[in-house]
Amino acid sequence: MSSTGIIIFILINMATQPAGVLIHRTIARRIGHKKNYLMVISFFVIITALFVGCVAGPDQMNWTYLFAFLFGVAFGWYYPSSNGFFVSLVPEERCTELWGFNMFATVILSWVPPLIFTTLNETTGNLRLAMIGILAFLIIGFCLVLFIPEKKSDAVDDDDEEKGSVETPPADADGEEGLQDVVIE
C-alpha cells in the first residue's frame, strides 16, 4: 500500500469514528453498558476475522478502505463503551479515585498486543497470522467481561426510591442530610 493509500485509510478511519460514538450512545442507553461493551468487542472480533480472511495481498487494496470504515466505527464505539462500562461498575463516590487505577491498568498492559503482533509478523513474515494474534486478545477480553457481574441499574434505584424502600440518612445537628462530622484521632 502506498503512502497515499495509508493516509486515505487513516482519514476514512478517523472520519467514521463519530458514527461509532453515536452507536454507543444509542445502544448503551437501551441495553446497558455491559451488553454494549460485549457487542463492540464482538464487532471487533468479526471485522478483524473478516479482514484477515478477505485481505490477502495488494490486489485487494480497495477492500482495505471498506475495513477502514468498519474499524473507524469500531474504534469510535469501543472507547466510550469501555469508559462507560468502567464507570457503571464503580460506586459513584469513588469514580474519580478509581479512574487513575483504570488508566494505570489500561497502560500497564497496552504493550502486550503490539508485541505479540510484531513478534508473529517478524518471525513468520505473515501479517495475517499477526492479526490472528490480536484476535486472541479480543476473545480473551470478551470471555473475561462475561464473568464481571453487573451493578444494579440506576433505573431500578429510582423505582425503589418511589416505593419508599430506600431509606434516607438521618439529618445531623445542622439539619443537613447525610453529612456527619468525622473525627480523626
C-alpha positions in Angstrom: 0.0 0.0 0.0 1.4 3.4 -0.9 1.8 6.3 1.5 -1.2 7.9 -0.1 -3.3 4.8 0.4 -2.3 4.7 4.1 -3.2 8.3 4.5 -6.6 7.7 2.9 -7.1 4.7 5.2 -6.4 6.7 8.3 -8.6 9.6 7.2 -11.5 7.3 6.5 -10.9 5.6 9.8 -10.9 9.0 11.7 -13.9 10.4 9.8 -16.1 7.4 10.7 -15.3 7.3 14.4 -18.1 9.7 15.4 -20.6 7.2 13.9 -19.3 4.7 16.5 -19.8 7.2 19.3 -23.4 7.6 18.1 -23.9 3.8 18.1 -22.5 3.6 21.6 -24.9 6.3 22.9 -27.9 4.6 21.3 -27.1 1.1 22.3 -25.8 1.7 25.8 -29.0 3.6 26.7 -31.2 0.7 25.5 -29.4 -2.4 26.6 -26.9 -1.3 29.3 -23.1 -0.8 29.4 -22.1 -4.4 29.8 -24.0 -5.7 26.8 -22.9 -2.7 24.8 -19.3 -3.5 25.6 -19.7 -7.1 24.7 -21.3 -6.1 21.4 -18.4 -3.8 20.5 -15.8 -6.5 21.3 -17.9 -8.9 19.2 -18.0 -6.4 16.4 -14.2 -6.0 16.6 -13.7 -9.8 16.5 -16.0 -10.2 13.5 -14.4 -7.4 11.4 -10.9 -8.4 12.3 -11.6 -12.0 11.3 -13.2 -10.8 8.1 -10.2 -8.5 7.4 -7.8 -11.5 7.9 -10.0 -13.6 5.6 -10.6 -11.0 2.9 -7.4 -9.0 2.5 -4.5 -11.2 1.5 -2.5 -9.0 -0.8 -2.0 -5.7 -2.7 -4.6 -6.6 -5.3 -7.3 -6.3 -2.6 -6.3 -2.8 -1.6 -9.8 -1.4 -2.3 -11.2 -3.8 0.4 -9.0 -2.1 3.0 -11.0 1.1 2.5 -14.2 -0.7 3.5 -12.4 -2.0 6.5 -11.1 1.4 7.3 -14.7 2.5 7.6 -15.6 -0.5 9.8 -12.6 -0.2 12.1 -13.3 3.6 12.4 -16.8 2.8 13.6 -15.5 0.2 15.9 -12.8 2.5 17.5 -15.4 5.2 17.9 -17.7 2.8 19.6 -15.1 1.0 21.7 -13.6 3.8 23.8 -16.8 5.4 25.1 -18.1 1.9 25.7 -15.0 0.9 27.7 -15.2 4.0 29.8 -18.9 3.8 30.3 -18.7 0.2 31.4 -16.0 1.0 33.9 -18.0 3.9 35.3 -21.1 1.7 35.6 -19.1 -0.8 37.7 -17.6 1.5 40.3 -19.5 3.3 43.1 -20.3 6.9 42.1 -18.5 8.4 45.0 -15.3 6.5 44.2 -15.3 7.0 40.4 -12.7 9.8 40.3 -10.5 7.9 42.8 -10.6 4.7 40.8 -10.2 6.4 37.4 -6.5 6.6 38.0 -6.4 2.8 38.5 -8.4 2.3 35.3 -5.8 4.4 33.4 -2.9 2.5 35.1 -4.4 -0.9 34.2 -5.0 0.3 30.6 -1.5 1.5 30.1 0.4 -1.2 32.0 -0.6 -4.0 29.6 -1.1 -1.9 26.4 2.3 -3.0 25.1 1.4 -6.7 25.0 -0.8 -6.9 21.9 1.6 -4.9 19.7 4.5 -7.1 21.0 2.6 -10.3 20.0 1.7 -8.7 16.6 5.3 -7.6 15.9 6.8 -10.9 17.1 4.4 -13.0 14.9 4.9 -10.7 11.9 8.7 -10.7 12.2 9.2 -14.4 12.9 6.7 -15.7 10.3 6.6 -12.8 7.9 2.8 -13.3 7.8 0.6 -10.3 8.7 -2.5 -12.4 8.6 -1.1 -14.6 11.4 -0.1 -11.5 13.4 -3.8 -10.3 13.1 -4.9 -13.6 14.4 -2.8 -12.9 17.5 -4.8 -9.7 18.0 -8.0 -11.8 17.7 -6.8 -13.9 20.7 -6.7 -10.8 22.9 -10.1 -9.7 21.9 -11.6 -13.1 22.6 -9.8 -13.3 26.0 -11.2 -9.9 26.8 -14.7 -10.9 25.8 -14.5 -14.0 28.0 -13.3 -12.0 31.0 -16.1 -9.5 30.7 -18.7 -12.3 30.7 -17.8 -13.0 34.3 -18.0 -9.4 35.6 -21.2 -9.0 37.5 -23.4 -6.1 36.5 -24.2 -3.4 39.0 -27.8 -2.7 39.9 -29.0 -0.2 37.4 -29.9 3.4 38.2 -33.4 2.8 36.8 -34.0 0.2 39.5 -32.8 2.6 42.2 -35.2 5.2 41.0 -38.1 2.7 41.2 -37.1 1.7 44.8 -37.0 5.4 45.9 -40.5 6.0 44.5 -41.8 3.0 46.5 -40.2 4.3 49.7 -38.0 1.3 50.2 -34.8 3.3 50.2 -34.0 5.0 53.5 -32.5 8.4 53.5 -29.8 9.1 56.1 -30.9 11.0 59.2 -30.2 14.7 59.4 -27.3 15.8 61.6 -27.5 18.6 64.1 -27.1 21.3 61.4 -30.1 19.9 59.6 -28.1 18.7 56.6 -29.0 15.2 55.4 -26.3 12.5 55.3 -23.4 14.7 56.4 -21.6 13.8 59.6 -18.6 15.2 61.3 -15.6 12.9 61.1 -13.1 13.0 64.0 -9.6 11.6 63.2 -7.6 10.6 66.3 
